[in-house]
Amino acid sequence: MSAVADAVADVYGRQAMVRLSGDTLFLPQFGKGWKVVAAGCTGADVRGLFITVLAVIVLGLAYFTTIGLLQR
């Protein structure tokens, strides 16, 4: 894999959005590394998808907290 000079990555926990000059990629982190789950989004699509991904994370954390899996 080669490096891309104009790539900008935003990482939130185990989720990332990588913006390239001509594309946007969404990657969650799995046990064996990062995998692209969405690509080719533009404009409002990018914002909408990223907000959806973050909402799923927040709802998942709220669910697991509610059932006690994250208690110390």
C-alpha positions in Angstrom: 0.0 0.0 0.0 1.4 3.4 -0.9 1.0 6.6 1.2 -1.2 9.4 -0.1 0.2 12.9 0.5 -3.2 14.6 0.6 -5.0 12.2 2.9 -6.7 13.6 6.0 -7.9 11.2 8.6 -10.4 11.9 11.4 -10.4 9.0 14.0 -13.1 8.6 16.7 -12.4 5.6 18.8 -12.6 2.6 16.5 -14.2 4.5 13.6 -12.3 6.7 11.0 -13.1 8.9 8.0 -10.3 9.4 5.5 -10.7 12.2 3.0 -8.6 12.1 -0.2 -8.6 14.6 -3.0 -11.2 12.7 -5.0 -12.9 10.4 -2.4 -13.9 9.8 1.2 -13.5 6.5 2.9 -15.1 5.2 6.1 -13.3 2.6 8.1 -14.1 0.8 11.4 -11.4 -1.0 13.2 -11.8 -4.8 13.4 -9.7 -7.4 15.3 -7.2 -7.7 12.4 -7.1 -4.0 11.4 -9.0 -1.3 9.6 -11.4 -2.1 6.7 -13.2 0.2 4.3 -17.0 -0.1 4.7 -18.1 2.9 2.6 -16.5 4.9 -0.1 -17.4 7.4 -2.8 -19.5 9.6 -0.7 -19.6 13.3 -1.6 -21.0 16.6 -0.1 -24.0 16.0 2.2 -23.6 12.2 1.7 -20.4 12.3 3.7 -21.8 14.3 6.5 -24.9 12.2 6.7 -23.1 8.9 6.7 -20.5 10.1 9.2 -23.3 11.3 11.5 -25.1 7.9 11.1 -21.9 6.0 12.0 -21.3 8.2 15.1 -25.0 7.7 16.1 -24.6 4.0 15.9 -21.5 4.1 18.1 -23.3 6.3 20.7 -26.4 4.1 20.7 -24.3 1.0 21.1 -22.3 2.4 24.0 -25.6 3.5 25.7 -27.0 0.0 25.2 -23.9 -1.8 26.6 -23.7 0.7 29.5 -27.4 0.1 30.3 -27.0 -3.7 30.4 -23.9 -3.3 32.6 -21.1 -4.6 30.3 -19.0 -1.5 30.7 -19.2 -1.3 34.5 -15.9 -1.5 36.4 
